[in-house]
Amino acid sequence: MGARHAENLRSAESDVTAHSADFKKELGLRDLALTQILFIIGLSWVGAAGKLGPAHVVFWLVAIAFFYLPSAAVVIYLNRLMPLEGGLYQWAKLGFSEAAGFMVAWNLWLYVITNTSEIGLQLTTNLAYAIGPSGQWLSSNRWLITLTSLLVIALLVIVSTIGLSVGKWVHNVGGIIMLTIFAVLLVLPFVHVARGEMREYHPLATAMPVFSLFSLNILGKLGFGALGGFEYVAILAGECRSPARTIGRSVMVAAPLIAIMFIFGTSSVLAFVRPDQIDLIAPIPQVLSLGFKTFGVAALVVPVALALLIILRVAQASVNFTGLTRLPMVAGWDHLMPRWFTKLHPRFKTPVNSILFVGIVTLAMGALSLIGVGQQESFQLLFNAGGIFYALTYLVMFAIPLFGLRVLKPAPPWWLRLAAASGFLMTLLYVALSIFPIIDVKSNFSFTIKIAGVIIAANIVGVGIFAAARAKRSRE
């Protein structure tokens, strides 16, 4: 039985490698490391952590120890074992079953769709900060939000169709902007102290955390929510140079930088904004506006910085969108989606039909999310639902070293299984608590019902699609 499973695994790997041979190998270590930073650093997470006040340092360290480092170890292990286009989809399929792989891809696809569909709301909010008080209406104008989404998604479709020869530079520029913005954010409180506008600033000053449902909710978000994402670039393994080596190295390069940016970035937020006044949608524009308020001519930096944040968010959306378009394609290779999704552009060798389909669905999701709810509630509804879709894929990923691939020898080492167990439990905490909002909404019960209903209904649809695809394939 073990020999047969191993042979099937090698056969599946060979089939994926054959399909990937058509792709251009555009991504190297630098590209992957900057993409890791760009994808994982969510600008809103320093705001969510800031809600904890000075105790955020303790919570960040706990999240790093029990989720961040374990997830990095598991991703490096699985990628070395299976450096295949499709990433986590392939890991789950070969580690457990085709059904597990499909449902992982389905939930990952839904996560990125909901995440990318927020682009119009986030860009108009950042633009409102850049203009100032007279521009606040921009972030609540639904027609403008929808138009912004349409323009950005059209741009993403074009860039994705051309391929990573252009897309990687969009991602690289985004990663550099991310590093620059956080460098400014981290230095800003020290400048205020030097100017005498702030009496003192101790970025690592902390307080004993108060454990409550709210603080555990934030801990789950700081663990899986903020620090998850190392596995995402593995979706593009077939378009990387030496993926078994370079993807793992990109994790090791990016991990310490990301940890520093999150911890010190949250301290900078708290230096300028009280926890109860933090804007969860755009905490960094909020801090930059306050931080440069007293700088006179230097205040011109603020609109420039906020414009860079807009470019940065578009670059993040490009990473999301690029990986997202590969999932229907690899499922099509396994005849679980129509072959239409596997068609490559004759010149650029990109999945052109999948790109177009994802663009249309993303735009529709963004428009639907604005119906009947407030701005912050709309953001949290999309944010929580998308996060849970993503977390379900991580539960499967952490389960692979624990319960999957058991027929392979040697078995995963004990320390990797321990890391996987820690990551699994932290992700489970996130799932259990993310159905509750952390901002004021019209009805907590209604919010929770919406989240649970969306997750359950979406996965029922996924199971139905998989069952129909399997039945159709068996008849052919």
Steps between C-alpha positions, in 0.01 A plus 500: 500500500781739593695423182188555287427834667860612454485401132174694456661800666800487264267462201293802607815707554626403155168603342504843670865551402411426138222759502732755665760459228304749285544781754771762495723472810497864605529494881829490691590542869481881501159498333365238739635669816349837406175327405491326840534837675239658274248217537530432874518857633141618520483870578198458724664249738697762692165665566340179625800435727487858624157428647688305771700803611852441640422128545534458124871411537416192709229393258727543197773290664250225590365502143852481356601210727187291459396577142750700295809283547300173478333609176836595348642157590203311355496704177873446444461124561199451273640717222827305495301177484253623234626812311201502263290763324184535707680494835267411784248348259759245394624441856149420623419286196816291529504505880137394547273467198371670190190612691715665769706674234194634321337634818827663604521669159134600523538665841828665402335630185209642700741664746697679233182603318359663815837655585551646154139620475573748783737693274254776409404566863862511619629720219225759541562507877872564442417766242270672749787520750730640229257782411414585860170591673342623175548158345338283765191451285707290259520202734121475534397557138397157370505602135856627530606185689351282225663707222837477680462122526416476130807698393741314729368154412525584129865593563557172686352302211737671255811453717412137578444424134842642404645283776768509768757662272308819586312381808817424697611862465162620625547270801865602551412869498217427744737315733750789493222751569383283791850503652527877446161582652574292808845655533335844513235372739760354736720812501219757534448473881875543560495816287216637713700429815805677353283803411357512852147427378489168681643463850622143460456195285584140588391271213546179699330624816229253586235415757360175628220394268144463619360174367142531378296395198603826334874458564492133391322612185783743430762232583346268241512783248862582579591133464339356193350822366803728501781247477356249255589499132843342452347219293328728247794556265529120468193518276744640243763228552485400133594858407797520743864423443601205724175517705598231753789720613403861427152497658638368829780756496252780435318398819822517702591843358156657546401353839717712735428822307126442518511435876691826562264699279190374679621548859662840457230616258231435761701696758515794258123491456450515876743790528253717308154344537307372801388137466130588488557753219701281261358481147497127421475556125791744464706528822826592323354793302341612827838495679688670215241777492540560874875447505578759232233747609747727680779485242410807294652459153585140583126434517515473120644156570157376608322512162806339339507224762128440463534484121771238551259307723248498217764359261595251771142376538471453123826297505360282781184446299717396206669228709160379618356506153795325334491203738121491488493453123721189521263301720223436241776414253664230714158359591433488126816291455337242726171527305322646804430825316420547129799483267412858401685615813826333391534693174825701487555823311693409182765769562514561875429141616255616770155348577310769313148357545550443872628858534192645332264285709668597828485869406124487443430308822722733708321808374159345573603407855620853570167647385291254704698567819383864507130418503313583820787545748722778632856565385687346794248217530537424129877483544477273805244270336723446198811486716368234741332280240807507277727427797300192597513366142878537514526350850323184389776444244763544772332239720549255214859615442597446864320165498717365216814441715276372783271260312580513128782346299530230767599237244813692406833425660653658692203647683509871587734563799349538847584870523313570175193313627518704822520821297207387285292425811572848640409667173184290471378605845575870438313486172207326668488784755476747214214311337306466825522869585482669160124469481482783755553865389761722670328825397150632575245361255123527478452151644770265634267201458418594141869548422586155641213333312613664175857377547400143593241485223745617235768247606261203513315586180822563308646163600179318414527655154864388482410141589228506236739625231755233590241221500364611164851520353590151625176357362557664161860376486396142579255506206763613253 
